[in-house]
């Protein structure tokens, strides 16, 4: 079968659009679809500053590569950020992938070291919290490891985004990440959480807004894009990620079956959710306090970051992190 756009042999069929595409036109096709997603949901305007947290994995690296290729068409500034969480060889390989990408595409990344910023890497922080890390990397603790890691990274992302006057943080969440959680939250009637999983979340106080340019792209499409474009990325899975979330897994398998029987079902569902996202928003004004330690917005007296770091280190680290990042930026020590 020949490519729809040229005479080269096709390597992939897009079932919902009935297109056969060659390697080059598949790459262009994904970039064009992300551009259309940005325009459809008004994710980025000309002149804005967008920060991408790049872990080194296929999703965030593909997102950065796509935005790098389309940024001039919209006219926005793109900043890549990598946070080294010190997760054994996994983080070393992730950093290596980031540096290889930087060299290959002649682009710079901001690289932050969590030990320098917080005081210890993730494994040591877990131990300080009272967790026990077993030889198979399974962690015994009351809170999931991914939850703690995410909390620490989100705080750092938000602090540096404020320091750099970023308009939005672009996340590498694709359609297959988001839809299972949206449907799970609907089943549990946690409707407000659905409003935070759409293509765009606006800024609240000093909490920088989020955008999801891969909102209409599947995991399979993202993985193939990363492979065909030849971008350096890490295929290894984080050693702390283990087991499966049964509800989300079952929902995802159901969605996959629906997509197979009805090509385009997932995109139609994602668009329907985006159209109706306003109905899930909290109609009452959200009352946010200022964390008594760092001043960041929180629904409590103390933000989660300061609460966790106080438990781990004996003192809240929010203000320290803000001062440390400001100091590092002034010294210009973080650009690869």
C-alpha positions in Angstrom: 0.0 0.0 0.0 1.3 3.5 -1.0 1.3 6.5 1.3 -1.8 8.7 0.8 0.4 11.8 0.3 3.2 10.4 -1.8 4.4 7.3 -3.8 6.5 5.8 -1.0 5.4 2.6 0.7 3.1 3.2 3.7 4.1 1.8 7.1 1.1 2.6 9.1 -2.7 2.8 8.7 -4.7 5.3 10.7 -8.0 3.5 11.2 -10.3 6.4 12.2 -9.1 8.6 9.3 -8.6 5.7 6.8 -5.1 7.0 5.9 -2.1 4.9 4.9 1.1 6.9 5.7 4.8 6.6 5.1 7.3 7.4 7.9 7.8 11.1 7.0 4.1 11.8 6.5 3.2 10.1 9.7 5.6 12.4 11.6 4.0 15.4 9.9 0.5 14.0 10.5 1.1 13.8 14.3 2.7 17.3 14.4 -0.3 18.7 12.4 -2.8 17.1 14.8 -1.1 18.5 17.8 -1.1 21.9 16.1 -4.8 21.5 15.5 -5.4 20.5 19.1 -3.6 23.7 20.2 -5.8 25.8 18.0 -9.0 24.0 18.8 -8.7 24.5 22.5 -6.8 27.8 22.4 -3.9 26.3 24.4 -1.1 28.6 23.2 -1.1 32.2 21.9 1.5 34.1 20.0 4.2 35.5 22.3 3.5 33.2 25.2 6.2 31.3 27.2 5.7 27.6 27.5 7.6 25.2 29.8 7.8 21.5 29.2 8.9 19.2 32.0 10.9 16.6 30.1 11.5 13.3 32.0 13.4 11.6 29.2 10.6 9.1 28.5 8.7 8.8 25.2 5.7 11.0 26.1 7.3 14.2 27.4 10.2 13.9 24.9 7.8 13.5 22.0 5.8 16.5 23.2 8.9 18.6 23.4 10.1 17.5 19.9 6.6 18.3 18.4 6.5 21.7 20.0 10.0 22.4 18.9 8.9 21.8 15.3 5.7 23.8 15.4 6.6 26.7 17.7 7.6 29.1 14.9 4.2 28.6 13.2 2.4 29.9 16.4 5.2 32.1 17.6 5.8 31.0 21.2 8.9 30.6 23.4 9.7 27.0 24.4 11.6 26.0 27.6 12.6 22.5 28.4 13.2 21.5 32.0 14.5 18.2 33.4 14.4 17.4 37.1 16.9 14.8 38.3 15.1 12.9 41.1 18.1 10.6 41.8 16.3 7.3 41.2 19.3 5.1 40.9 20.4 4.2 37.3 17.0 5.1 36.0 17.6 8.8 36.6 21.2 8.6 35.2 19.8 7.1 32.0 17.1 9.7 31.8 19.6 12.5 32.1 21.7 10.9 29.5 18.7 10.8 27.1 18.1 14.5 27.7 21.7 15.4 27.0 21.7 13.3 23.8 18.5 15.1 22.7 20.0 18.5 23.5 23.1 17.7 21.4 21.3 16.2 18.5 18.7 19.0 18.1 21.0 21.8 19.3 18.5 22.9 21.9 19.1 23.7 25.6 17.4 22.2 28.7 17.3 23.6 32.2 18.5 20.7 34.4 17.7 20.9 38.1 19.1 18.5 40.7 16.5 17.6 43.4 19.2 16.9 46.0 20.7 20.4 45.6 17.2 21.9 45.7 15.4 19.9 48.4 18.3 18.3 50.3 18.1 14.6 49.1 17.1 12.5 46.2 13.7 10.7 46.1 14.9 7.3 47.6 16.6 9.1 50.6 13.5 11.3 51.0 11.3 8.2 51.2 13.5 6.7 53.9 13.4 10.0 55.8 9.6 9.8 55.7 9.7 6.4 57.3 9.3 4.3 54.1 11.1 1.0 53.7 12.5 0.2 50.2 12.8 -3.5 49.6 15.4 -5.1 47.3 12.9 -5.3 44.4 12.3 -1.5 44.8 8.8 -2.1 46.2 8.2 0.6 48.8 6.3 0.0 52.0 4.7 3.3 52.9 1.2 4.7 53.6 1.3 6.8 50.4 2.2 5.7 46.9 5.7 6.5 45.8 4.5 8.1 42.5 2.3 10.4 44.5 5.2 11.7 46.6 7.5 12.0 43.5 4.7 13.9 41.7 4.1 16.2 44.5 7.8 17.2 44.8 8.2 17.6 41.0 5.0 19.7 40.6 6.2 22.1 43.3 9.5 22.5 41.7 7.9 23.0 38.3 5.5 25.6 39.6 8.3 27.5 41.4 10.6 27.7 38.4 7.6 28.6 36.1 6.8 31.6 38.4 10.5 32.6 38.4 10.6 32.5 34.6 7.2 34.1 34.1 5.9 31.1 32.2 2.4 31.3 30.8 1.7 27.6 30.9 3.3 24.3 31.8 2.8 21.8 28.9 2.3 18.2 30.2 3.0 15.0 28.2 -0.3 13.4 29.2 -1.9 11.6 26.2 -5.4 10.5 25.6 -4.9 7.0 27.0 -3.5 8.6 30.2 -6.5 10.9 30.7 -9.6 9.1 29.6 -9.5 6.3 32.2 -9.1 8.7 35.1 -11.9 11.0 33.7 -14.3 8.0 33.5 -13.2 6.7 36.9 -13.9 10.1 38.5 -17.3 10.1 36.8 -18.2 6.7 38.2 -17.1 7.9 41.7 -18.9 11.3 41.1 -15.7 13.2 41.8 -16.8 15.7 39.1 -14.5 18.5 40.1 -11.5 16.4 39.4 -12.7 15.9 35.8 -12.4 19.6 35.3 -8.7 19.4 36.0 -8.1 16.7 33.4 -9.2 18.5 30.2 -6.9 20.1 27.6 -6.4 23.2 29.6 -6.3 24.3 33.2 -6.1 28.0 33.9 -3.8 29.7 36.4 -5.1 30.1 39.9 -3.2 32.7 42.0 0.5 31.6 41.7 -0.4 28.1 40.5 0.7 28.2 36.9 -1.9 26.9 34.3 -1.4 23.6 32.6 -2.0 22.6 29.0 -2.1 19.1 27.4 -1.2 19.3 23.7 -1.3 15.5 23.4 -5.0 15.5 24.5 -6.2 13.9 21.3 -3.1 11.6 20.7 -3.1 8.0 21.8 -0.2 6.2 23.6 0.4 4.0 20.6 0.6 7.0 18.3 3.0 8.8 20.7 5.2 5.7 20.9 5.3 5.3 17.1 6.1 9.0 16.7 9.1 8.7 19.1 10.4 5.6 17.3 10.0 7.0 13.7 11.3 10.4 14.5 14.4 8.9 16.0 14.5 11.1 19.1 16.6 9.9 22.0 14.4 8.7 24.8 14.5 6.2 27.7 12.4 3.1 27.3 13.0 1.8 30.8 10.2 2.0 33.3 10.9 3.7 36.7 11.7 1.0 39.2 9.3 2.5 41.7 6.4 2.0 39.2 5.0 -1.4 39.8 1.6 -3.2 39.8 -1.5 -2.0 38.1 -4.3 0.2 39.0 -7.2 -2.2 38.5 -10.0 0.3 37.9 -8.1 2.4 35.5 -6.7 -0.7 33.7 -10.2 -2.2 33.3 -11.5 1.1 31.9 -8.6 1.4 29.5 -9.2 -2.1 28.2 -12.9 -1.3 27.7 -11.9 1.9 25.8 -9.5 0.0 23.7 -12.2 -2.5 22.7 -14.6 0.3 21.8 -11.9 2.0 19.7 -11.2 -1.3 17.9 -14.9 -1.8 17.1 -15.6 1.9 16.5 -12.5 3.7 15.1 -12.4 7.3 16.4 -14.4 6.6 19.5 -11.7 7.8 21.9 -11.2 11.1 20.1 -15.0 11.7 20.0 -15.2 11.0 23.7 -12.2 13.3 24.5 -13.8 16.1 22.4 -17.2 15.7 24.1 -15.6 15.9 27.5 -13.6 19.0 26.5 -16.9 20.6 25.2 -18.6 20.0 28.5 -15.7 20.5 30.9 -17.3 23.7 32.3 -20.2 21.7 33.8 -17.7 19.9 36.0 -16.0 23.0 37.4 -16.7 24.1 40.9 -19.4 26.8 40.6 -18.5 28.2 44.0 -15.4 30.4 44.3 -12.5 28.3 45.4 -11.1 29.8 48.6 -7.4 29.3 48.8 -5.1 30.2 51.7 -1.5 31.0 51.7 0.8 28.3 53.1 2.1 29.7 56.4 5.7 28.6 55.5 6.2 29.3 51.8 3.2 31.5 50.8 2.0 29.1 48.0 -1.7 28.7 47.5 -3.3 25.8 49.4 -6.7 24.8 50.7 -5.2 24.2 54.1 -2.9 26.1 56.4 0.2 24.3 55.2 0.8 23.2 51.6 1.4 19.5 50.9 5.0 20.1 49.9 5.9 21.9 53.2 4.0 19.3 55.1 5.8 16.4 53.5 9.3 18.0 53.7 8.7 19.0 57.3 8.0 15.4 58.1 11.1 14.2 56.2 13.6 16.9 57.1 12.2 18.3 60.4 11.6 21.6 58.7 9.4 22.8 55.8 11.4 23.3 52.6 9.1 25.4 50.5 10.7 28.7 51.1 14.2 27.2 50.9 13.3 25.7 47.4 12.1 29.0 46.2 15.2 30.8 47.3 17.5 28.1 46.0 15.9 28.1 42.5 16.1 31.9 42.4 19.8 31.7 43.3 20.5 29.0 40.7 18.8 31.0 38.0 20.8 34.1 38.8 24.0 32.1 38.7 22.9 30.6 35.4 24.1 27.2 36.5 21.3 25.1 35.0 21.4 25.3 31.3 22.8 22.2 29.6 
